Amino acid sequence: MLTIRETAKRLNVSERTVRNLINAGRLSHHRIGVGRGVIRISEDALHDHLSACKVDLPHRRNSHRRGHRPVRHLKL
């Protein structure tokens, strides 16, 4: 189980970003202890979050075959 700090380091983001992901319900976590407890993130929850964030881009060579015109630079 990872702390917020460890999770932030793994994702290369701030601890505030990790807390925002948790508060938005986008990153599963566990609260352990009494009262508010401490927040811990499992390796599986981190992996699931990264999988959900993955963006698949089309290959540049094939993009014009799908109805996209190639980008051309403007001449001013």
C-alpha positions in Angstrom: 0.0 0.0 0.0 1.3 3.4 -1.0 1.0 6.7 0.8 -0.1 9.9 -0.9 3.5 11.0 -1.1 4.7 7.7 -2.7 1.8 7.8 -5.1 2.6 11.3 -6.2 6.2 10.4 -6.8 5.2 7.4 -8.9 2.9 9.5 -11.0 5.3 12.5 -11.1 2.6 14.8 -9.8 2.0 16.8 -6.7 0.5 15.4 -3.5 -2.4 17.9 -4.0 -3.1 16.3 -7.4 -3.3 12.9 -5.8 -5.7 14.2 -3.2 -7.8 15.9 -5.9 -8.0 12.5 -7.8 -9.2 10.8 -4.6 -11.7 13.5 -3.8 -13.1 13.3 -7.4 -13.5 9.6 -7.1 -11.0 8.9 -9.9 -8.4 7.1 -7.7 -9.6 4.3 -5.3 -8.1 4.3 -1.9 -8.4 2.9 1.6 -8.8 4.8 4.9 -7.1 2.9 7.7 -7.4 3.7 11.4 -9.8 5.5 13.6 -11.3 8.9 13.0 -10.3 10.2 9.6 -7.6 7.5 9.4 -4.7 7.5 7.0 -5.1 7.2 3.2 -3.4 4.3 1.4 -3.5 3.5 -2.3 -3.1 -0.1 -3.5 -0.8 -1.0 -6.4 -3.9 -2.4 -8.2 -5.8 0.9 -7.7 -2.9 2.8 -9.1 -2.7 0.5 -12.1 -6.4 0.7 -12.7 -6.2 4.5 -12.6 -3.4 4.6 -15.1 -5.3 2.2 -17.4 -8.3 4.4 -17.3 -6.2 7.5 -18.2 -4.6 5.8 -21.2 -5.1 7.7 -24.5 -4.6 5.7 -27.7 -3.6 7.9 -30.6 -3.8 6.8 -34.2 -0.5 6.2 -36.0 0.6 9.4 -37.8 1.1 7.5 -41.1 -2.5 6.2 -41.2 -4.3 9.3 -39.9 -4.9 10.6 -43.5 -6.5 7.4 -44.4 -9.3 7.9 -41.8 -10.5 11.1 -43.3 -8.0 13.4 -41.7 -6.1 15.7 -43.9 -2.4 16.1 -43.1 -1.4 19.3 -41.3 0.2 21.8 -43.5 2.2 24.8 -42.4 0.8 28.2 -43.1 2.8 30.5 -45.3 2.5 34.1 -44.1 
